[in-house]
Amino acid sequence: MAGKKMDTRELGLILGKALLDVDDLHYGLWGDDLEQNIANLSIAQQRYSDKLLDALPPVGDEPVRVLDIGCGTGHLLKQMLERGYAADGLIPCPYLAADVRQRLADIPDHGATVFETGFEVFNAEAYRDYYDVALFSESFQYIEMETAFKQLHTILKPGGRVIICDFFKTAAHNDGGPGSKSFGGGHKLAAFYKRLNASPFEVRVDEDITESVSRNIALLDDLLRNRVKPATDAIGQFLRENYPLSFKALGFLFRRRWAKIRYKYLSGNRSAEVFTRYKSYHFLILEKAAV
Ligand SMILES: C[S@@+](CC[C@H](N)C(=O)[O-])C[C@H]1O[C@@H](n2cnc3c(N)ncnc32)[C@H](O)[C@@H]1O
């Protein structure tokens, strides 16, 4: 199935990856033993990936089939294949899908399928009771929840696992406090639990990792305000001085979007405190009832 056009959130992820020169598109897991700096970001991100890898059932005689939903650049997918999992990836963005295929190219006979589609429209019937694990690494928030639960129930074997590592909106969502609109994304946590309780999935693990993940925020804020902002300011000044009329027209056309970008990314509202107030980051393992 054909992938969709790149949207602004995916553009943001791709630009972030290029700026930071990292392989993963998720936050990291930080602790007091790891100094917060850009050089340590890939270590923190690998700790996060290791947490997900540790949650997989062990590889035995039978293949353990995993679907990495929203597999980003394929870094985790590759690690699963290298550990002997029969893993597939699913990604709606053609640009990232090409990245994933390139990353897997050096694993001989990896056998992985990269489905280029959104999970909501994935042909789940064709994979009924097929997967042992469905995994979302910071990708659950992008997928309409009702459809996600139905699709998961179809593709998982009885006793199969859903692993979700992602953030959700807290009850403070949109309360108008400082920075209340600084972080987009995430399903409402209360709505998620309500849907989960009505589903045939049992919660095996539900760990709140907000504090550890939120330490990423200060790092990214520093990068945005001290590197990205001066660069965009300089480009803005160049355009204003050399193409004043076009600059004015563009400024007028994009004024709302630009104001939103400035508020969200460049105004100092992206702090760990604001993130913690409005987002709750969870590591979850759910299990489909065995029949
Ligand atoms: C924050 S990135 C995480 C990527 C990767 N899992 C990682 O941990 O590095 C979110 C991913 O979700 C994917 N995504 C967005 N909408 C999706 C959808 N409807 N179905 C499946 N994946 C989706 C994006 O293409 C992107 O790869």
The ligand as an SDF file (V2000), in Angstrom:
LIG
                    3D

 27 29  0  0  0  0  0  0  0  0999 V2000
    8.6810    9.7540   17.2080 C   0  0  0  0  0  0  0  0  0  0  0  0
    8.8440    8.7160   15.8190 S   0  0  0  0  0  0  0  0  0  0  0  0
    9.4620    7.2380   16.5540 C   0  0  0  0  0  0  0  0  0  0  0  0
   10.2100    6.3950   15.5560 C   0  0  0  0  0  0  0  0  0  0  0  0
   10.8210    5.1130   16.1010 C   0  0  0  0  0  0  0  0  0  0  0  0
    9.8250    4.2150   16.5800 N   0  0  0  0  0  0  0  0  0  0  0  0
   11.8430    5.4130   17.1590 C   0  0  0  0  0  0  0  0  0  0  0  0
   11.5970    5.0890   18.3250 O   0  0  0  0  0  0  0  0  0  0  0  0
   12.9040    5.9640   16.8240 O   0  0  0  0  0  0  0  0  0  0  0  0
    7.1750    8.3250   15.3920 C   0  0  0  0  0  0  0  0  0  0  0  0
    7.0250    7.3720   14.2150 C   0  0  0  0  0  0  0  0  0  0  0  0
    5.6320    7.0780   14.0190 O   0  0  0  0  0  0  0  0  0  0  0  0
    5.3840    6.9990   12.6310 C   0  0  0  0  0  0  0  0  0  0  0  0
    3.9340    7.1930   12.3690 N   0  0  0  0  0  0  0  0  0  0  0  0
    3.2650    8.3650   12.2610 C   0  0  0  0  0  0  0  0  0  0  0  0
    1.9680    8.1140   11.9750 N   0  0  0  0  0  0  0  0  0  0  0  0
    1.8150    6.7630   11.9310 C   0  0  0  0  0  0  0  0  0  0  0  0
    0.7170    5.8890   11.6390 C   0  0  0  0  0  0  0  0  0  0  0  0
   -0.4940    6.3760   11.3920 N   0  0  0  0  0  0  0  0  0  0  0  0
    0.9430    4.5450   11.6250 N   0  0  0  0  0  0  0  0  0  0  0  0
    2.1810    4.0490   11.8980 C   0  0  0  0  0  0  0  0  0  0  0  0
    3.2540    4.8400   12.1650 N   0  0  0  0  0  0  0  0  0  0  0  0
    3.0800    6.1710   12.1790 C   0  0  0  0  0  0  0  0  0  0  0  0
    6.2650    8.0970   12.0470 C   0  0  0  0  0  0  0  0  0  0  0  0
    6.5200    7.8920   10.6770 O   0  0  0  0  0  0  0  0  0  0  0  0
    7.5310    7.9190   12.8980 C   0  0  0  0  0  0  0  0  0  0  0  0
    8.3830    6.9660   12.3290 O   0  0  0  0  0  0  0  0  0  0  0  0
  1  2  1  0
  2  3  1  0
  2 10  1  0
  3  4  1  0
  4  5  1  0
  5  6  1  0
  5  7  1  0
  7  8  2  0
  7  9  1  0
 10 11  1  0
 11 12  1  0
 11 26  1  0
 12 13  1  0
 13 14  1  0
 13 24  1  0
 14 15  1  0
 14 23  1  0
 15 16  2  0
 16 17  1  0
 17 18  1  0
 17 23  2  0
 18 19  1  0
 18 20  2  0
 20 21  1  0
 21 22  2  0
 22 23  1  0
 24 25  1  0
 24 26  1  0
 26 27  1  0
M  CHG  2   2   1   9  -1
M  END
$$$$
